[in-house]
Amino acid sequence: MSSTPTAVVTGGNRGIGYAVAQELVRQGYRVVLVARDQQRGEMARSALGTLGGSDVALAIGDLSELSGIRSAAQALLTACPRIDVLVHNAGIWPSRLLRGENGLEQAFVTNHLAPFVLNHLLEPRLVSSRARVVQVSAGLYTKGHVDLERTPTGADFHPLRTYADTKLCNLLLVPLFAQHWSEAGVRINAVHPGVIRTGLGDRVGVPGYVLKAMKLLWKSPRTGAAPVVRLAQGVTDPTGRYFHIDKETPLAPMARDVALAQQVWAQALDLSGLPRTPPPSGAPGVA
C-alpha cells in the first residue's frame, strides 16, 4: 500500500472544494474528487493534475440521490486503498422544492444524508487510516429547525430556511460520530469557512442579480478553503468540535440536543437503508 496520504473531497470540482483540493495536491496528498458531472469532474481533475507531484483521481456520484451516494462510496472503496482525509464539502441551497428517490428532498439528502451514509460506508478505510473527517458547515444552522416528519420530504420547504434546516440536521450528528469513533482514532470536526464567493445559492431573475452583486464583496474560495485544510492537516487535534473559520466555537443549543440528535441518527439509518444499530448515547465534552 502506498504511503502517500489520500484525501477525498466531495464537491471537489468547483468552489471551496476545488480550492481545498488544490492546496492538498500542493501539499503532496493523493486527492480523489467526488463529482456528479463526469465532464466537469474530468476538467477539474485535469487542471489539478497540472500542479504536479501528486495523483488526482475522480469518483462519480450524484450525492442528491441515495443510489448516487452508494455509487460514489463504491467508487471510492475501489479507488482508495486508504483514506486519510475525508472532506464533506458538497452542498446545495435550493431555490425550489425538488424531490428525488423515495420522495426525499434533495437538499436534505445532499447536505445531511450524504455525509452520514459516506461515513458509514467508508468506515473501514477511515478506521484503518485513523482518518480526519472535516464537515464543511454553515453558521446559518442557528436559524434551522428540524421537523422529523416534514423536513426529509420538504413538506416544510422554504427557499431560505431549508438550507439552515438541513445543515442543522448534519451538524447535530458530528458529536455523535465523534463518540462513535472515539476508540477507533478517527477525528471529525465541522467548520463554517466564512461567507465565501461560490455558486452556492445562486438564483435567477432579480434576486439572482442582487445576490451576484453582494457576492462581489465576499471572500474568495481560496480564503474559505484555508480553515478546512487546517482541520484536514490536524493542526489541532480535537474531535466533535465546531469551528467558525479558525476559532473553536461552542455549538448553539439547538445543535446540542442529544435526544434530537439520536432521533436524527436513527432516522438517517432507516431512510438510507443502513443496518439499524443503536445511536451513540451522547457525546458530553466533545462539542
PyMOL commands that set and color helices and strands:
alter all, ss='L'
color gray80, all
select helices_A, chain A and resi 15-26+38-49+66-79+101-103+106-121+123-129+139-143+151-153+161-172+174-180+205-215+221-233+253-255+258-272
alter helices_A, ss='H'
color red, helices_A
select strands_A, chain A and resi 6-10+30-35+56-60+85-88+132-136+187-192+241-244+247-248
alter strands_A, ss='S'
color yellow, strands_A
deselect
rebuild
show_as cartoon
